[in-house]
Amino acid sequence: MNQSSATAVPHRILIVDDSPTQAKLLEQMLAEQGYRVVVARNGDEALEALPQMPDLVISDILMPGMDGFELCRRIRESKTGGETPIILLTHLNDPADVLHSLEVGANYFVSKPYSKKLLLSRISAVLNGERVCRQGDNDGEVAVSYRGKNYRVQADCAHTIELLLATYEMAAEKNQELLGAKASLSSLNRELEQRVVERTAALTQETAERLQAMDELRKKDEVLMQQSRQAAMGEMIGNIAHQWRQPLNAVGLLVQDLTLSYEYGNFSREYLEASTGKIMQMVRHMSQTIDDFRNFFTPDREKSAFELKKVVRRTLALMEGSLADKGIQVEVSDGDVPPIVGHPNEFSQVLLNIINNAADALCEKGIPGPKIKVIVAREGEKSVITIADNAGGIPANIMGRIFEPYFTTKEQGKGTGIGLFMAKNIVEKSMNGSLSARNTGNGAEFRIEV
């Protein structure tokens, strides 16, 4: 308890504040120190409570109706409260508050929001009569003019110095608060800088890892592309054999016929020239076949404009012998579509992979009347190629996986599982198109949109 002795009557303090919350907080704080507290909501209630002889009045300055300055003036003019100590609560936003406090006779003032320690110290000093300065000679009234307003101060020198010390004490308290806030801000800045450094390092690490991952993906794509080309090369070697078998047989028959004609005496210059012409025509056809296959495996260094239907027919021509040997009928319907930009040889590889898969499915299932239908058409601004077969379709449980790398339903050694994966990559990444698959009534249909 903040009293001079345990048996002394507790000091009575009158709180004047129009804010119930602020008044209640201050009341609780003072009650904890053992003071008796009376609360007035405004200046009129405070004047009515003066006859109860409070030992100290603590008043807010900003109140509706009668403010704290006017209340202080009336207390000093009253018969019952003229000597009662008064502490004013102020924000000290203007030096005029100090002058006005002196003018109306306030003993001290405390800035808001107030420090609990400072306010309790000031209250204890007032109630216990502790003063830093003692009254000397009365210098009389002092007139002060500040910002166009005149103040008439009756305070003696001791009172004036007390208020100035109070002002300095509050300024020092605020300065300590500012120093504390500055230290906290510096600490927060250091913490923020550390976090920025740590986050920058983490982002640098993440960037390096992503670049490494992208490089690994690029290398993986290159390996897959090479594997796809090797697989396609194997298919093409078979196609070359089919393409050459018929003309080689024809050349052999013509050579044998020349020998028989000579033995039976039917050999003539006209017959020799005719036979030689047929043989040279077949040799040129075989040579052209070699050029076609060589061009097929020559990578396109740069994108170029090409016609879809020409690439489709060139690819089918390369596969003609292989498809014919398997008894597969091919239907082609090519409409008028605009040229597209891309890598024509890569696009030929896409067609080759899809048609080879269709041919394999038709042979494996032993479909009677096997058929592949290729349609080139225009739909709005897009060119569309559909490749459909009558092999019965793709099982529903694997439809969602056919474009995955290394996924295959063929026997081991007969499929790499990268053909459709690379086909989708070429169409969607190199040509900004789309490749999809669906089942129709008779089989599977692959759709390319570019």
Buried (B, 14 or more C-beta within 10 A) or exposed (E): EBBEEEEEEBBBBBBBBBEEEBBEEBBEBBEEBEBBBBBBBBBEBBBEBBEEEBBBBBBBBBBEEBBBBBBBBBBBEEEEBEEBBBBBBBEBEEEBBBBBBBBBBBBBBBBBEBBEEBBBBBBBBBBEEEBEBEEEEEEEEBEEEEEEEEBEBBBBBBBBBBBEBBBEBBEEBEEEEEEEEEEEEEEEEEEEEEEEEEEEEEEEEEEEEEEEEEEEEEEEBEEBBEBBBEBBEEBBEBBBEBBBEBBEEBBEEBEEEBEEBEEEEEBEEEBEEEBEEBBEEBEEBBEEBEEBBEEBEEEBEEBEEBBBBEBBBBBBBBBBBBBBBEEBEBEEEBEEBEEBEBBBBBBBBBBBBBBBBBBBBBBEEEBEEBBBBBBBBEEEEBBBBBBBBBBBBBEEEEBEEBBBBEBBBEEEEEBBBBBBBBBBBBBBEBBEBBBEBEBEEBBBBBBBBB
